[in-house]
Amino acid sequence: VAIVALGTTVESAVIAAETMRKEGIKAGVVAPRVIRPFPFDDIRDALGDVKAIACLDRSAPGGAMGMLFNEVSAAIYSTRKYIPTINYIYGLGGRDMTQEHLKGIFKELKECADAG
C-alpha cells in the first residue's frame, strides 16, 4: 500500500510507513517533486504494483476531489489495472496531520487491499 503526498507531509508519512513495516504492513510513500508538468510515467511506474493508494490533498476546491488525487488517478488509469485509490483531504483550518492519522490511513489501505 502507498501514500502519495507533497511537501512536509512526506517526512511524516515516511516515518509512519517505517512503523507500519515493523508491524507487518508493506507500506510506502511516493513524493512527487513537481506538480506541473505532472510526472505521469514516473508515478505510474512507482505505483503500478501496489494494492491500494491514498492521495493526501490539503484542499478540496469547491468540494471536488483534490488536485493530487486527480493527477494520480489519471496516471493509474493508464496501467489498465484496478487499484483502489482514496482521496484524503487534510489540514483544513491549519490542523496537523499526525502519526496516528497516517498510521490509520495505512491500516485502512491494508484493509482495502485485503478485501480485493
N, CA, C and O atoms as a GROMACS GRO file, in nm:
protein
  464
    1VAL      N    1   0.085  -0.117   0.000
    1VAL     CA    2   0.000   0.000   0.000
    1VAL      C    3   0.089   0.123   0.000
    1VAL      O    4   0.203   0.118   0.046
    2ALA      N    5   0.037   0.233  -0.051
    2ALA     CA    6   0.121   0.353  -0.060
    2ALA      C    7   0.040   0.480  -0.037
    2ALA      O    8  -0.078   0.488  -0.071
    3ILE      N    9   0.107   0.576   0.021
    3ILE     CA   10   0.055   0.712   0.034
    3ILE      C   11   0.130   0.799  -0.066
    3ILE      O   12   0.252   0.790  -0.078
    4VAL      N   13   0.056   0.884  -0.136
    4VAL     CA   14   0.116   0.985  -0.223
    4VAL      C   15   0.089   1.120  -0.158
    4VAL      O   16  -0.025   1.155  -0.130
    5ALA      N   17   0.197   1.195  -0.134
    5ALA     CA   18   0.183   1.322  -0.065
    5ALA      C   19   0.285   1.422  -0.117
    5ALA      O   20   0.379   1.387  -0.190
    6LEU      N   21   0.264   1.546  -0.079
    6LEU     CA   22   0.354   1.654  -0.119
    6LEU      C   23   0.406   1.725   0.006
    6LEU      O   24   0.344   1.719   0.113
    7GLY      N   25   0.518   1.793  -0.008
    7GLY     CA   26   0.568   1.882   0.096
    7GLY      C   27   0.610   1.815   0.224
    7GLY      O   28   0.659   1.702   0.224
    8THR      N   29   0.589   1.885   0.333
    8THR     CA   30   0.637   1.838   0.463
    8THR      C   31   0.563   1.714   0.512
    8THR      O   32   0.613   1.644   0.600
    9THR      N   33   0.448   1.686   0.458
    9THR     CA   34   0.374   1.567   0.498
    9THR      C   35   0.450   1.440   0.461
    9THR      O   36   0.433   1.337   0.525
   10VAL      N   37   0.533   1.449   0.359
   10VAL     CA   38   0.610   1.333   0.314
   10VAL      C   39   0.697   1.278   0.427
   10VAL      O   40   0.702   1.158   0.449
   11GLU      N   41   0.766   1.366   0.497
   11GLU     CA   42   0.855   1.322   0.604
   11GLU      C   43   0.777   1.246   0.712
   11GLU      O   44   0.823   1.142   0.759
   12SER      N   45   0.662   1.297   0.748
   12SER     CA   46   0.579   1.230   0.849
   12SER      C   47   0.528   1.097   0.795
   12SER      O   48   0.524   0.998   0.869
   13ALA      N   49   0.490   1.093   0.669
   13ALA     CA   50   0.440   0.969   0.608
   13ALA      C   51   0.548   0.862   0.601
   13ALA      O   52   0.520   0.744   0.620
   14VAL      N   53   0.672   0.902   0.575
   14VAL     CA   54   0.783   0.806   0.570
   14VAL      C   55   0.803   0.743   0.708
   14VAL      O   56   0.824   0.622   0.718
   15ILE      N   57   0.796   0.822   0.813
   15ILE     CA   58   0.810   0.768   0.949
   15ILE      C   59   0.697   0.671   0.978
   15ILE      O   60   0.720   0.564   1.034
   16ALA      N   61   0.574   0.707   0.941
   16ALA     CA   62   0.460   0.618   0.963
   16ALA      C   63   0.475   0.489   0.882
   16ALA      O   64   0.442   0.382   0.931
   17ALA      N   65   0.525   0.499   0.759
   17ALA     CA   66   0.545   0.380   0.675
   17ALA      C   67   0.647   0.286   0.739
   17ALA      O   68   0.628   0.164   0.739
   18GLU      N   69   0.754   0.342   0.794
   18GLU     CA   70   0.854   0.259   0.861
   18GLU      C   71   0.792   0.185   0.980
   18GLU      O   72   0.820   0.068   1.002
   19THR      N   73   0.709   0.255   1.056
   19THR     CA   74   0.641   0.193   1.170
   19THR      C   75   0.548   0.082   1.123
   19THR      O   76   0.544  -0.026   1.183
   20MET      N   77   0.475   0.106   1.017
   20MET     CA   78   0.382   0.006   0.964
   20MET      C   79   0.456  -0.117   0.912
   20MET      O   80   0.409  -0.229   0.929
   21ARG      N   81   0.572  -0.096   0.849
   21ARG     CA   82   0.650  -0.211   0.802
   21ARG      C   83   0.696  -0.297   0.919
   21ARG      O   84   0.701  -0.419   0.907
   22LYS      N   85   0.728  -0.235   1.032
   22LYS     CA   86   0.765  -0.312   1.151
   22LYS      C   87   0.648  -0.392   1.203
   22LYS      O   88   0.666  -0.496   1.268
   23GLU      N   89   0.525  -0.345   1.174
   23GLU     CA   90   0.404  -0.416   1.217
   23GLU      C   91   0.356  -0.515   1.111
   23GLU      O   92   0.251  -0.577   1.128
   24GLY      N   93   0.431  -0.529   1.002
   24GLY     CA   94   0.397  -0.629   0.901
   24GLY      C   95   0.317  -0.579   0.782
   24GLY      O   96   0.278  -0.659   0.697
   25ILE      N   97   0.292  -0.450   0.774
   25ILE     CA   98   0.221  -0.394   0.659
   25ILE      C   99   0.323  -0.341   0.560
   25ILE      O  100   0.408  -0.259   0.595
   26LYS      N  101   0.315  -0.388   0.437
   26LYS     CA  102   0.406  -0.341   0.332
   26LYS      C  103   0.360  -0.203   0.288
   26LYS      O  104   0.270  -0.189   0.206
   27ALA      N  105   0.423  -0.102   0.346
   27ALA     CA  106   0.379   0.037   0.326
   27ALA      C  107   0.491   0.120   0.263
   27ALA      O  108   0.609   0.100   0.292
   28GLY      N  109   0.451   0.213   0.177
   28GLY     CA  110   0.548   0.301   0.115
   28GLY      C  111   0.490   0.440   0.093
   28GLY      O  112   0.372   0.464   0.114
   29VAL      N  113   0.578   0.529   0.050
   29VAL     CA  114   0.539   0.668   0.025
   29VAL      C  115   0.598   0.710  -0.109
   29VAL      O  116   0.714   0.684  -0.139
   30VAL      N  117   0.516   0.776  -0.188
   30VAL     CA  118   0.561   0.834  -0.314
   30VAL      C  119   0.544   0.985  -0.301
   30VAL      O  120   0.438   1.034  -0.261
   31ALA      N  121   0.650   1.058  -0.334
   31ALA     CA  122   0.650   1.203  -0.316
   31ALA      C  123   0.690   1.273  -0.446
   31ALA      O  124   0.809   1.293  -0.471
   32PRO      N  125   0.592   1.310  -0.528
   32PRO     CA  126   0.628   1.384  -0.648
   32PRO      C  127   0.696   1.515  -0.610
   32PRO      O  128   0.655   1.582  -0.516
   33ARG      N  129   0.798   1.551  -0.684
   33ARG     CA  130   0.870   1.676  -0.655
   33ARG      C  131   0.811   1.793  -0.732
   33ARG      O  132   0.833   1.909  -0.697
   34VAL      N  133   0.736   1.762  -0.837
   34VAL     CA  134   0.672   1.868  -0.916
   34VAL      C  135   0.528   1.828  -0.942
   34VAL      O  136   0.493   1.710  -0.944
   35ILE      N  137   0.445   1.929  -0.961
   35ILE     CA  138   0.305   1.905  -0.996
   35ILE      C  139   0.283   1.936  -1.143
   35ILE      O  140   0.203   1.870  -1.210
   36ARG      N  141   0.351   2.037  -1.194
   36ARG     CA  142   0.340   2.073  -1.336
   36ARG      C  143   0.478   2.085  -1.396
   36ARG      O  144   0.558   2.162  -1.344
   37PRO      N  145   0.509   2.015  -1.500
   37PRO     CA  146   0.425   1.913  -1.560
   37PRO      C  147   0.422   1.789  -1.470
   37PRO      O  148   0.523   1.752  -1.411
   38PHE      N  149   0.305   1.727  -1.459
   38PHE     CA  150   0.290   1.612  -1.371
   38PHE      C  151   0.367   1.493  -1.428
   38PHE      O  152   0.357   1.464  -1.547
   39PRO      N  153   0.444   1.424  -1.343
   39PRO     CA  154   0.526   1.311  -1.390
   39PRO      C  155   0.445   1.182  -1.403
   39PRO      O  156   0.467   1.086  -1.329
   40PHE      N  157   0.353   1.180  -1.499
   40PHE     CA  158   0.261   1.065  -1.514
   40PHE      C  159   0.335   0.932  -1.522
   40PHE      O  160   0.301   0.837  -1.452
   41ASP      N  161   0.436   0.924  -1.607
   41ASP     CA  162   0.506   0.797  -1.626
   41ASP      C  163   0.577   0.752  -1.498
   41ASP      O  164   0.572   0.634  -1.463
   42ASP      N  165   0.640   0.844  -1.429
   42ASP     CA  166   0.710   0.810  -1.305
   42ASP      C  167   0.613   0.761  -1.198
   42ASP      O  168   0.640   0.664  -1.127
   43ILE      N  169   0.501   0.830  -1.186
   43ILE     CA  170   0.400   0.791  -1.087
   43ILE      C  171   0.340   0.656  -1.123
   43ILE      O  172   0.324   0.569  -1.036
   44ARG      N  173   0.307   0.637  -1.248
   44ARG     CA  174   0.253   0.508  -1.293
   44ARG      C  175   0.351   0.395  -1.262
   44ARG      O  176   0.310   0.290  -1.212
   45ASP      N  177   0.478   0.415  -1.291
   45ASP     CA  178   0.578   0.312  -1.266
   45ASP      C  179   0.597   0.286  -1.117
   45ASP      O  180   0.615   0.172  -1.076
   46ALA      N  181   0.593   0.391  -1.037
   46ALA     CA  182   0.613   0.376  -0.892
   46ALA      C  183   0.496   0.306  -0.825
   46ALA      O  184   0.516   0.235  -0.726
   47LEU      N  185   0.375   0.326  -0.876
   47LEU     CA  186   0.256   0.273  -0.810
   47LEU      C  187   0.190   0.156  -0.881
   47LEU      O  188   0.090   0.103  -0.833
   48GLY      N  189   0.245   0.115  -0.991
   48GLY     CA  190   0.180   0.011  -1.073
   48GLY      C  191   0.159  -0.122  -1.005
   48GLY      O  192   0.070  -0.197  -1.046
   49ASP      N  193   0.238  -0.155  -0.903
   49ASP     CA  194   0.226  -0.285  -0.838
   49ASP      C  195   0.169  -0.281  -0.697
   49ASP      O  196   0.164  -0.384  -0.630
   50VAL      N  197   0.125  -0.164  -0.651
   50VAL     CA  198   0.068  -0.157  -0.517
   50VAL      C  199  -0.077  -0.204  -0.520
   50VAL      O  200  -0.140  -0.208  -0.626
   51LYS      N  201  -0.129  -0.237  -0.404
   51LYS     CA  202  -0.266  -0.289  -0.394
   51LYS      C  203  -0.369  -0.183  -0.361
   51LYS      O  204  -0.488  -0.201  -0.389
   52ALA      N  205  -0.326  -0.071  -0.301
   52ALA     CA  206  -0.418   0.039  -0.268
   52ALA      C  207  -0.334   0.166  -0.247
   52ALA      O  208  -0.221   0.161  -0.200
   53ILE      N  209  -0.395   0.279  -0.284
   53ILE     CA  210  -0.325   0.408  -0.280
   53ILE      C  211  -0.410   0.511  -0.206
   53ILE      O  212  -0.532   0.515  -0.221
   54ALA      N  213  -0.342   0.593  -0.126
   54ALA     CA  214  -0.407   0.709  -0.064
   54ALA      C  215  -0.338   0.834  -0.115
   54ALA      O  216  -0.215   0.845  -0.108
   55CYS      N  217  -0.415   0.928  -0.165
   55CYS     CA  218  -0.362   1.057  -0.209
   55CYS      C  219  -0.401   1.160  -0.105
   55CYS      O  220  -0.519   1.175  -0.072
   56LEU      N  221  -0.303   1.232  -0.053
   56LEU     CA  222  -0.327   1.331   0.051
   56LEU      C  223  -0.325   1.470  -0.010
   56LEU      O  224  -0.222   1.515  -0.062
   57ASP      N  225  -0.438   1.535  -0.004
   57ASP     CA  226  -0.451   1.672  -0.056
   57ASP      C  227  -0.484   1.766   0.057
   57ASP      O  228  -0.555   1.729   0.150
   58ARG      N  229  -0.433   1.888   0.049
   58ARG     CA  230  -0.460   1.990   0.150
   58ARG      C  231  -0.581   2.076   0.117
   58ARG      O  232  -0.618   2.163   0.196
   59SER      N  233  -0.642   2.055   0.003
   59SER     CA  234  -0.759   2.135  -0.030
   59SER      C  235  -0.855   2.055  -0.118
   59SER      O  236  -0.816   1.961  -0.188
   60ALA      N  237  -0.980   2.095  -0.112
   60ALA     CA  238  -1.084   2.036  -0.195
   60ALA      C  239  -1.158   2.152  -0.260
   60ALA      O  240  -1.261   2.196  -0.209
   61PRO      N  241  -1.107   2.202  -0.372
   61PRO     CA  242  -1.167   2.321  -0.432
   61PRO      C  243  -1.314   2.300  -0.467
   61PRO      O  244  -1.349   2.214  -0.548
   62GLY      N  245  -1.397   2.380  -0.406
   62GLY     CA  246  -1.540   2.369  -0.433
   62GLY      C  247  -1.600   2.236  -0.395
   62GLY      O  248  -1.704   2.197  -0.448
   63GLY      N  249  -1.536   2.163  -0.303
   63GLY     CA  250  -1.585   2.033  -0.261
   63GLY      C  251  -1.549   1.920  -0.355
   63GLY      O  252  -1.592   1.806  -0.336
   64ALA      N  253  -1.471   1.950  -0.458
   64ALA     CA  254  -1.430   1.847  -0.554
   64ALA      C  255  -1.313   1.766  -0.497
   64ALA      O  256  -1.260   1.798  -0.391
   65MET      N  257  -1.274   1.663  -0.570
   65MET     CA  258  -1.158   1.585  -0.532
   65MET      C  259  -1.035   1.674  -0.540
   65MET      O  260  -1.033   1.773  -0.613
   66GLY      N  261  -0.932   1.638  -0.466
   66GLY     CA  262  -0.809   1.715  -0.465
   66GLY      C  263  -0.730   1.702  -0.594
   66GLY      O  264  -0.747   1.606  -0.668
   67MET      N  265  -0.645   1.799  -0.620
   67MET     CA  266  -0.566   1.802  -0.742
   67MET      C  267  -0.472   1.682  -0.752
   67MET      O  268  -0.463   1.620  -0.858
   68LEU      N  269  -0.402   1.649  -0.645
   68LEU     CA  270  -0.309   1.536  -0.648
   68LEU      C  271  -0.384   1.406  -0.678
   68LEU      O  272  -0.338   1.324  -0.758
   69PHE      N  273  -0.500   1.388  -0.616
   69PHE     CA  274  -0.581   1.269  -0.642
   69PHE      C  275  -0.618   1.258  -0.790
   69PHE      O  276  -0.607   1.151  -0.849
   70ASN      N  277  -0.661   1.368  -0.848
   70ASN     CA  278  -0.699   1.365  -0.990
   70ASN      C  279  -0.582   1.326  -1.079
   70ASN      O  280  -0.598   1.245  -1.170
   71GLU      N  281  -0.466   1.380  -1.053
   71GLU     CA  282  -0.349   1.351  -1.136
   71GLU      C  283  -0.302   1.207  -1.117
   71GLU      O  284  -0.271   1.138  -1.214
   72VAL      N  285  -0.296   1.161  -0.992
   72VAL     CA  286  -0.254   1.024  -0.965
   72VAL      C  287  -0.353   0.925  -1.025
   72VAL      O  288  -0.312   0.824  -1.083
   73SER      N  289  -0.481   0.952  -1.012
   73SER     CA  290  -0.583   0.864  -1.070
   73SER      C  291  -0.566   0.851  -1.221
   73SER      O  292  -0.580   0.742  -1.277
   74ALA      N  293  -0.536   0.962  -1.287
   74ALA     CA  294  -0.513   0.957  -1.432
   74ALA      C  295  -0.392   0.872  -1.466
   74ALA      O  296  -0.394   0.797  -1.563
   75ALA      N  297  -0.287   0.884  -1.387
   75ALA     CA  298  -0.166   0.804  -1.411
   75ALA      C  299  -0.194   0.655  -1.389
   75ALA      O  300  -0.150   0.571  -1.468
   76ILE      N  301  -0.268   0.623  -1.284
   76ILE     CA  302  -0.300   0.483  -1.253
   76ILE      C  303  -0.393   0.425  -1.359
   76ILE      O  304  -0.382   0.307  -1.394
   77TYR      N  305  -0.484   0.506  -1.410
   77TYR     CA  306  -0.578   0.461  -1.513
   77TYR      C  307  -0.503   0.403  -1.632
   77TYR      O  308  -0.549   0.308  -1.695
   78SER      N  309  -0.388   0.460  -1.663
   78SER     CA  310  -0.313   0.414  -1.779
   78SER      C  311  -0.249   0.277  -1.757
   78SER      O  312  -0.197   0.218  -1.852
   79THR      N  313  -0.250   0.225  -1.634
   79THR     CA  314  -0.196   0.090  -1.610
   79THR      C  315  -0.295  -0.017  -1.652
   79THR      O  316  -0.258  -0.133  -1.669
   80ARG      N  317  -0.420   0.021  -1.670
   80ARG     CA  318  -0.529  -0.071  -1.705
   80ARG      C  319  -0.555  -0.176  -1.595
   80ARG      O  320  -0.614  -0.281  -1.622
   81LYS      N  321  -0.510  -0.146  -1.472
   81LYS     CA  322  -0.537  -0.231  -1.357
   81LYS      C  323  -0.631  -0.156  -1.265
   81LYS      O  324  -0.635  -0.032  -1.264
   82TYR      N  325  -0.708  -0.231  -1.187
   82TYR     CA  326  -0.790  -0.165  -1.086
   82TYR      C  327  -0.708  -0.158  -0.958
   82TYR      O  328  -0.680  -0.260  -0.896
   83ILE      N  329  -0.671  -0.038  -0.920
   83ILE     CA  330  -0.602  -0.015  -0.794
   83ILE      C  331  -0.686   0.085  -0.716
   83ILE      O  332  -0.697   0.201  -0.756
   84PRO      N  333  -0.747   0.040  -0.605
   84PRO     CA  334  -0.828   0.134  -0.527
   84PRO      C  335  -0.744   0.257  -0.488
   84PRO      O  336  -0.635   0.245  -0.433
   85THR      N  337  -0.798   0.373  -0.518
   85THR     CA  338  -0.729   0.500  -0.489
   85THR      C  339  -0.825   0.587  -0.410
   85THR      O  340  -0.935   0.618  -0.456
   86ILE      N  341  -0.782   0.627  -0.291
   86ILE     CA  342  -0.866   0.701  -0.199
   86ILE      C  343  -0.810   0.841  -0.180
   86ILE      O  344  -0.689   0.859  -0.166
   87ASN      N  345  -0.897   0.940  -0.179
   87ASN     CA  346  -0.856   1.078  -0.159
   87ASN      C  347  -0.883   1.119  -0.015
   87ASN      O  348  -0.995   1.106   0.034
   88TYR      N  349  -0.780   1.169   0.053
   88TYR     CA  350  -0.794   1.222   0.187
   88TYR      C  351  -0.764   1.371   0.181
   88TYR      O  352  -0.657   1.412   0.135
   89ILE      N  353  -0.858   1.451   0.229
   89ILE     CA  354  -0.836   1.595   0.241
   89ILE      C  355  -0.800   1.620   0.387
   89ILE      O  356  -0.874   1.581   0.477
   90TYR      N  357  -0.686   1.683   0.410
   90TYR     CA  358  -0.639   1.701   0.547
   90TYR      C  359  -0.586   1.843   0.567
   90TYR      O  360  -0.566   1.918   0.472
   91GLY      N  361  -0.564   1.877   0.692
   91GLY     CA  362  -0.502   2.003   0.726
   91GLY      C  363  -0.592   2.124   0.714
   91GLY      O  364  -0.545   2.238   0.722
   92LEU      N  365  -0.721   2.102   0.696
   92LEU     CA  366  -0.812   2.216   0.684
   92LEU      C  367  -0.813   2.294   0.816
   92LEU      O  368  -0.811   2.235   0.924
   93GLY      N  369  -0.817   2.424   0.806
   93GLY     CA  370  -0.817   2.508   0.925
   93GLY      C  371  -0.685   2.505   1.000
   93GLY      O  372  -0.680   2.540   1.118
   94GLY      N  373  -0.578   2.464   0.931
   94GLY     CA  374  -0.447   2.461   0.994
   94GLY      C  375  -0.421   2.340   1.082
   94GLY      O  376  -0.322   2.336   1.155
   95ARG      N  377  -0.510   2.242   1.078
   95ARG     CA  378  -0.492   2.123   1.161
   95ARG      C  379  -0.372   2.042   1.113
   95ARG      O  380  -0.339   2.044   0.995
   96ASP      N  381  -0.308   1.973   1.206
   96ASP     CA  382  -0.190   1.892   1.175
   96ASP      C  383  -0.229   1.752   1.129
   96ASP      O  384  -0.334   1.700   1.166
   97MET      N  385  -0.142   1.693   1.048
   97MET     CA  386  -0.152   1.552   1.012
   97MET      C  387  -0.060   1.478   1.108
   97MET      O  388   0.062   1.499   1.106
   98THR      N  389  -0.116   1.395   1.193
   98THR     CA  390  -0.037   1.328   1.297
   98THR      C  391   0.005   1.187   1.254
   98THR      O  392  -0.044   1.134   1.154
   99GLN      N  393   0.096   1.131   1.330
   99GLN     CA  394   0.137   0.993   1.305
   99GLN      C  395   0.018   0.898   1.319
   99GLN      O  396   0.006   0.802   1.243
  100GLU      N  397  -0.068   0.925   1.415
  100GLU     CA  398  -0.186   0.839   1.432
  100GLU      C  399  -0.277   0.844   1.310
  100GLU      O  400  -0.330   0.742   1.267
  101HIS      N  401  -0.294   0.964   1.253
  101HIS     CA  402  -0.374   0.976   1.131
  101HIS      C  403  -0.311   0.895   1.018
  101HIS      O  404  -0.380   0.819   0.949
  102LEU      N  405  -0.181   0.911   1.000
  102LEU     CA  406  -0.112   0.842   0.891
  102LEU      C  407  -0.115   0.690   0.910
  102LEU      O  408  -0.136   0.616   0.814
  103LYS      N  409  -0.093   0.645   1.032
  103LYS     CA  410  -0.099   0.500   1.057
  103LYS      C  411  -0.240   0.448   1.032
  103LYS      O  412  -0.257   0.338   0.979
  104GLY      N  413  -0.340   0.526   1.068
  104GLY     CA  414  -0.479   0.488   1.040
  104GLY      C  415  -0.505   0.476   0.890
  104GLY      O  416  -0.577   0.386   0.846
  105ILE      N  417  -0.447   0.566   0.813
  105ILE     CA  418  -0.463   0.560   0.667
  105ILE      C  419  -0.398   0.433   0.613
  105ILE      O  420  -0.458   0.363   0.531
  106PHE      N  421  -0.277   0.402   0.659
  106PHE     CA  422  -0.211   0.280   0.613
  106PHE      C  423  -0.293   0.156   0.649
  106PHE      O  424  -0.305   0.063   0.569
  107LYS      N  425  -0.349   0.153   0.770
  107LYS     CA  426  -0.430   0.039   0.811
  107LYS      C  427  -0.556   0.027   0.725
  107LYS      O  428  -0.595  -0.083   0.688
  108GLU      N  429  -0.618   0.141   0.694
  108GLU     CA  430  -0.736   0.139   0.609
  108GLU      C  431  -0.700   0.090   0.468
  108GLU      O  432  -0.775   0.013   0.407
  109LEU      N  433  -0.587   0.134   0.417
  109LEU     CA  434  -0.542   0.088   0.286
  109LEU      C  435  -0.518  -0.063   0.286
  109LEU      O  436  -0.553  -0.132   0.190
  110LYS      N  437  -0.459  -0.114   0.394
  110LYS     CA  438  -0.434  -0.258   0.406
  110LYS      C  439  -0.565  -0.335   0.403
  110LYS      O  440  -0.577  -0.437   0.335
  111GLU      N  441  -0.665  -0.286   0.477
  111GLU     CA  442  -0.796  -0.350   0.476
  111GLU      C  443  -0.856  -0.350   0.336
  111GLU      O  444  -0.914  -0.449   0.291
  112CYS      N  445  -0.842  -0.239   0.268
  112CYS     CA  446  -0.894  -0.225   0.132
  112CYS      C  447  -0.822  -0.324   0.040
  112CYS      O  448  -0.887  -0.391  -0.041
  113ALA      N  449  -0.691  -0.334   0.051
  113ALA     CA  450  -0.614  -0.426  -0.033
  113ALA      C  451  -0.652  -0.570  -0.004
  113ALA      O  452  -0.666  -0.650  -0.096
  114ASP      N  453  -0.668  -0.604   0.124
  114ASP     CA  454  -0.704  -0.740   0.162
  114ASP      C  455  -0.842  -0.779   0.112
  114ASP      O  456  -0.867  -0.896   0.080
  115ALA      N  457  -0.931  -0.682   0.103
  115ALA     CA  458  -1.068  -0.709   0.056
  115ALA      C  459  -1.071  -0.727  -0.096
  115ALA      O  460  -1.170  -0.776  -0.152
  116GLY      N  461  -0.962  -0.687  -0.162
  116GLY     CA  462  -0.957  -0.704  -0.308
  116GLY      C  463  -1.027  -0.593  -0.379
  116GLY      O  464  -1.031  -0.592  -0.502
   0.00000   0.00000   0.00000
